[in-house]
């Protein structure tokens, strides 16, 4: 169930939506209930953010900034930092739910996300 959770973000943002906070709260509870569990936290951006980030530093490394925000949120909820591994994917791994016929803006929005993998 943890791996099905996703936190989405607005362009150039690291703050959480209500649905993102709900997903992170669920993950925090699962981690606290299973003390041996560790996670890869994979941050993603979209190609437009990556491009703008080369010219405007506030948009650079959004995938890293998002994973760091998620890790800090989970730590604040009582999860030990050594159980959380940050993985920056940038825009290299498109969201699997995107299909060719989707609106380009929707595809980019779906790519601005943090996903999780149980180790």
C-alpha positions as protocol buffer text, in pm:
chain_id: "A"
residue {
  index: 1
  type: UNK
  ca { x: 0 y: 0 z: 0 }
}
residue {
  index: 2
  type: UNK
  ca { x: 291 y: 237 z: 60 }
}
residue {
  index: 3
  type: UNK
  ca { x: 415 y: 201 z: -295 }
}
residue {
  index: 4
  type: UNK
  ca { x: 75 y: 305 z: -430 }
}
residue {
  index: 5
  type: UNK
  ca { x: 99 y: 642 z: -249 }
}
residue {
  index: 6
  type: UNK
  ca { x: 203 y: 950 z: -448 }
}
residue {
  index: 7
  type: UNK
  ca { x: 252 y: 1312 z: -350 }
}
residue {
  index: 8
  type: UNK
  ca { x: 201 y: 1558 z: -637 }
}
residue {
  index: 9
  type: UNK
  ca { x: 331 y: 1914 z: -658 }
}
residue {
  index: 10
  type: UNK
  ca { x: 262 y: 2237 z: -845 }
}
residue {
  index: 11
  type: UNK
  ca { x: 522 y: 2372 z: -1086 }
}
residue {
  index: 12
  type: UNK
  ca { x: 833 y: 2479 z: -896 }
}
residue {
  index: 13
  type: UNK
  ca { x: 680 y: 2399 z: -557 }
}
residue {
  index: 14
  type: UNK
  ca { x: 767 y: 2172 z: -266 }
}
residue {
  index: 15
  type: UNK
  ca { x: 460 y: 2230 z: -51 }
}
residue {
  index: 16
  type: UNK
  ca { x: 210 y: 1949 z: -9 }
}
residue {
  index: 17
  type: UNK
  ca { x: -147 y: 1930 z: -127 }
}
residue {
  index: 18
  type: UNK
  ca { x: -406 y: 1800 z: 124 }
}
residue {
  index: 19
  type: UNK
  ca { x: -401 y: 1465 z: -61 }
}
residue {
  index: 20
  type: UNK
  ca { x: -21 y: 1461 z: -44 }
}
residue {
  index: 21
  type: UNK
  ca { x: -28 y: 1519 z: 333 }
}
residue {
  index: 22
  type: UNK
  ca { x: -282 y: 1239 z: 368 }
}
residue {
  index: 23
  type: UNK
  ca { x: -52 y: 1003 z: 176 }
}
residue {
  index: 24
  type: UNK
  ca { x: 248 y: 1105 z: 386 }
}
residue {
  index: 25
  type: UNK
  ca { x: 55 y: 1065 z: 710 }
}
residue {
  index: 26
  type: UNK
  ca { x: -41 y: 712 z: 602 }
}
residue {
  index: 27
  type: UNK
  ca { x: 321 y: 632 z: 519 }
}
residue {
  index: 28
  type: UNK
  ca { x: 443 y: 773 z: 852 }
}
residue {
  index: 29
  type: UNK
  ca { x: 195 y: 552 z: 1041 }
}
residue {
  index: 30
  type: UNK
  ca { x: 301 y: 244 z: 844 }
}
residue {
  index: 31
  type: UNK
  ca { x: 668 y: 315 z: 910 }
}
residue {
  index: 32
  type: UNK
  ca { x: 607 y: 364 z: 1282 }
}
residue {
  index: 33
  type: UNK
  ca { x: 408 y: 39 z: 1296 }
}
residue {
  index: 34
  type: UNK
  ca { x: 686 y: -149 z: 1112 }
}
residue {
  index: 35
  type: UNK
  ca { x: 1017 y: -37 z: 1266 }
}
residue {
  index: 36
  type: UNK
  ca { x: 1237 y: -248 z: 1036 }
}
residue {
  index: 37
  type: UNK
  ca { x: 1088 y: -102 z: 717 }
}
residue {
  index: 38
  type: UNK
  ca { x: 1298 y: 134 z: 505 }
}
residue {
  index: 39
  type: UNK
  ca { x: 1197 y: 341 z: 204 }
}
residue {
  index: 40
  type: UNK
  ca { x: 1339 y: 482 z: -115 }
}
residue {
  index: 41
  type: UNK
  ca { x: 1178 y: 821 z: -164 }
}
residue {
  index: 42
  type: UNK
  ca { x: 1197 y: 906 z: -532 }
}
residue {
  index: 43
  type: UNK
  ca { x: 1160 y: 1267 z: -639 }
}
residue {
  index: 44
  type: UNK
  ca { x: 1048 y: 1363 z: -986 }
}
residue {
  index: 45
  type: UNK
  ca { x: 1021 y: 1687 z: -1180 }
}
residue {
  index: 46
  type: UNK
  ca { x: 894 y: 1771 z: -1524 }
}
residue {
  index: 47
  type: UNK
  ca { x: 1103 y: 1865 z: -1827 }
}
residue {
  index: 48
  type: UNK
  ca { x: 989 y: 2229 z: -1810 }
}
residue {
  index: 49
  type: UNK
  ca { x: 1114 y: 2264 z: -1452 }
}
residue {
  index: 50
  type: UNK
  ca { x: 1446 y: 2107 z: -1547 }
}
residue {
  index: 51
  type: UNK
  ca { x: 1481 y: 2350 z: -1839 }
}
residue {
  index: 52
  type: UNK
  ca { x: 1385 y: 2659 z: -1638 }
}
residue {
  index: 53
  type: UNK
  ca { x: 1614 y: 2541 z: -1358 }
}
residue {
  index: 54
  type: UNK
  ca { x: 1918 y: 2590 z: -1580 }
}
residue {
  index: 55
  type: UNK
  ca { x: 1839 y: 2963 z: -1592 }
}
residue {
  index: 56
  type: UNK
  ca { x: 1661 y: 3025 z: -1261 }
}
residue {
  index: 57
  type: UNK
  ca { x: 1817 y: 2865 z: -953 }
}
residue {
  index: 58
  type: UNK
  ca { x: 1489 y: 2848 z: -759 }
}
residue {
  index: 59
  type: UNK
  ca { x: 1366 y: 2586 z: -1009 }
}
residue {
  index: 60
  type: UNK
  ca { x: 1688 y: 2382 z: -1016 }
}
residue {
  index: 61
  type: UNK
  ca { x: 1691 y: 2035 z: -861 }
}
residue {
  index: 62
  type: UNK
  ca { x: 1318 y: 2029 z: -785 }
}
residue {
  index: 63
  type: UNK
  ca { x: 1326 y: 1649 z: -753 }
}
residue {
  index: 64
  type: UNK
  ca { x: 1584 y: 1676 z: -473 }
}
residue {
  index: 65
  type: UNK
  ca { x: 1397 y: 1959 z: -305 }
}
residue {
  index: 66
  type: UNK
  ca { x: 1078 y: 1751 z: -306 }
}
residue {
  index: 67
  type: UNK
  ca { x: 1240 y: 1442 z: -161 }
}
residue {
  index: 68
  type: UNK
  ca { x: 1401 y: 1656 z: 108 }
}
residue {
  index: 69
  type: UNK
  ca { x: 1062 y: 1808 z: 193 }
}
residue {
  index: 70
  type: UNK
  ca { x: 906 y: 1461 z: 219 }
}
residue {
  index: 71
  type: UNK
  ca { x: 1190 y: 1329 z: 434 }
}
residue {
  index: 72
  type: UNK
  ca { x: 1165 y: 1625 z: 668 }
}
residue {
  index: 73
  type: UNK
  ca { x: 787 y: 1579 z: 694 }
}
residue {
  index: 74
  type: UNK
  ca { x: 829 y: 1212 z: 785 }
}
residue {
  index: 75
  type: UNK
  ca { x: 1102 y: 1292 z: 1038 }
}
residue {
  index: 76
  type: UNK
  ca { x: 871 y: 1551 z: 1194 }
}
residue {
  index: 77
  type: UNK
  ca { x: 610 y: 1273 z: 1224 }
}
residue {
  index: 78
  type: UNK
  ca { x: 854 y: 1057 z: 1422 }
}
residue {
  index: 79
  type: UNK
  ca { x: 1023 y: 844 z: 1154 }
}
residue {
  index: 80
  type: UNK
  ca { x: 1400 y: 795 z: 1192 }
}
residue {
  index: 81
  type: UNK
  ca { x: 1602 y: 956 z: 913 }
}
residue {
  index: 82
  type: UNK
  ca { x: 1821 y: 647 z: 865 }
}
residue {
  index: 83
  type: UNK
  ca { x: 1515 y: 459 z: 734 }
}
residue {
  index: 84
  type: UNK
  ca { x: 1461 y: 706 z: 448 }
}
residue {
  index: 85
  type: UNK
  ca { x: 1670 y: 708 z: 131 }
}
residue {
  index: 86
  type: UNK
  ca { x: 1647 y: 998 z: -113 }
}
residue {
  index: 87
  type: UNK
  ca { x: 1656 y: 914 z: -485 }
}
residue {
  index: 88
  type: UNK
  ca { x: 1644 y: 1196 z: -740 }
}
residue {
  index: 89
  type: UNK
  ca { x: 1488 y: 1093 z: -1069 }
}
residue {
  index: 90
  type: UNK
  ca { x: 1441 y: 1438 z: -1221 }
}
residue {
  index: 91
  type: UNK
  ca { x: 1227 y: 1421 z: -1533 }
}
residue {
  index: 92
  type: UNK
  ca { x: 1395 y: 1098 z: -1649 }
}
residue {
  index: 93
  type: UNK
  ca { x: 1115 y: 865 z: -1534 }
}
residue {
  index: 94
  type: UNK
  ca { x: 775 y: 971 z: -1668 }
}
residue {
  index: 95
  type: UNK
  ca { x: 464 y: 880 z: -1474 }
}
residue {
  index: 96
  type: UNK
  ca { x: 336 y: 542 z: -1591 }
}
residue {
  index: 97
  type: UNK
  ca { x: -25 y: 662 z: -1598 }
}
residue {
  index: 98
  type: UNK
  ca { x: 51 y: 908 z: -1879 }
}
residue {
  index: 99
  type: UNK
  ca { x: -60 y: 806 z: -2225 }
}
residue {
  index: 100
  type: UNK
  ca { x: 28 y: 965 z: -2558 }
}
residue {
  index: 101
  type: UNK
  ca { x: -318 y: 1117 z: -2603 }
}
residue {
  index: 102
  type: UNK
  ca { x: -309 y: 1302 z: -2267 }
}
residue {
  index: 103
  type: UNK
  ca { x: -291 y: 1680 z: -2264 }
}
residue {
  index: 104
  type: UNK
  ca { x: 77 y: 1787 z: -2242 }
}
residue {
  index: 105
  type: UNK
  ca { x: 13 y: 2004 z: -1934 }
}
residue {
  index: 106
  type: UNK
  ca { x: -157 y: 1713 z: -1759 }
}
residue {
  index: 107
  type: UNK
  ca { x: 137 y: 1485 z: -1839 }
}
residue {
  index: 108
  type: UNK
  ca { x: 382 y: 1737 z: -1694 }
}
residue {
  index: 109
  type: UNK
  ca { x: 167 y: 1783 z: -1382 }
}
residue {
  index: 110
  type: UNK
  ca { x: 161 y: 1407 z: -1326 }
}
residue {
  index: 111
  type: UNK
  ca { x: 540 y: 1400 z: -1349 }
}
residue {
  index: 112
  type: UNK
  ca { x: 585 y: 1648 z: -1061 }
}
residue {
  index: 113
  type: UNK
  ca { x: 566 y: 1390 z: -786 }
}
residue {
  index: 114
  type: UNK
  ca { x: 734 y: 1188 z: -515 }
}
residue {
  index: 115
  type: UNK
  ca { x: 692 y: 811 z: -517 }
}
residue {
  index: 116
  type: UNK
  ca { x: 794 y: 542 z: -270 }
}
residue {
  index: 117
  type: UNK
  ca { x: 954 y: 198 z: -277 }
}
residue {
  index: 118
  type: UNK
  ca { x: 974 y: -32 z: 24 }
}
residue {
  index: 119
  type: UNK
  ca { x: 1325 y: -174 z: 65 }
}
